[in-house]
């Protein structure tokens, strides 16, 4: 069963690279703040690199001006996420999170089988608007689509 509006973000450990490899607890990461977490099936993949991440880079300041932090996640290792962020000129405040083993993806109920593309289990494309650890809006894409999780769509449809 996938995450729904009103659900608390499940508590799972993620990784990121900053000064070194960091371990992050998702409950602590999203408590006490407004955030958009968007996820992509894979770093360096065509739609993710050409449209999804670039939209959030372009509109990063629009989110920040509303007091919203932005997080990008994929079922990739933290080194790949860091390299992808650098290649996309991700601003300092946009955090690149690694769900390398897919634990958070499974806890959210948003996994997909990408074995036919040689990618194994990956995350569905989505965006979640989170306030104080609770999902206030969920923008979950149908397989093969990129419509409701774009930065532009999320910005235009944030709850009041």
Secondary structure as UniProt FT lines:
FT   TURN            5..6
FT   STRAND          13..17
FT   STRAND          21..25
FT   HELIX           26..30
FT   TURN            31..32
FT   STRAND          34..39
FT   TURN            43..44
FT   HELIX           46..47
FT   HELIX           48..52
FT   HELIX           53..58
FT   HELIX           60..65
FT   TURN            66..67
FT   STRAND          68..74
FT   HELIX           78..87
FT   TURN            88..89
FT   TURN            92..93
FT   STRAND          95..98
FT   TURN            100..101
FT   HELIX           103..108
FT   STRAND          111..113
FT   HELIX           115..117
FT   STRAND          121..123
FT   STRAND          126..131
FT   TURN            132..133
FT   STRAND          134..140
FT   TURN            143..144
FT   TURN            148..149
FT   HELIX           151..156
//
